[in-house]
Amino acid sequence: MEMKIARYELYPAGTPTGYCVGFSITANGRCFYRDTLVSLQEAREKADEEIVSLAYERLRQGIDAEAARLGAQSPLLIQVWSPAP
């Protein structure tokens, strides 16, 4: 499983109430995305990495479940295939 931080921004733009933190995850050649909001109160006096860790802890169970589901699928399902002439 490979995970990248795909979103990290104050949200909503006009009057932010927190940080939207999103992760792009690749498992078994398939990608999915999950995000969550960490409130400004929760983020107070925390470094960016700590805010990302809070977001991940909220999403961990769902991310792990989806990665396991995708990991159990045959890699044949995403291969490019051309029939013999």
Long-range contacts (C-beta under 8 A, 24 or more apart in sequence): 1-25, 1-26, 1-27, 1-67, 1-71, 2-26, 2-27, 3-63, 5-52, 6-33, 6-35, 7-35, 8-48, 8-51, 8-52, 11-37, 16-40, 18-42, 18-43, 19-43, 19-51, 19-55, 21-51, 21-52, 21-54, 21-55, 21-56, 23-55, 23-56, 23-59, 23-63, 25-63, 25-66, 25-67, 27-66, 27-67, 27-70, 27-71, 28-70, 28-71, 28-73, 28-75, 29-75, 29-78, 30-70, 30-73, 30-78, 32-66, 32-70, 34-59, 34-62, 34-63, 34-66, 35-59
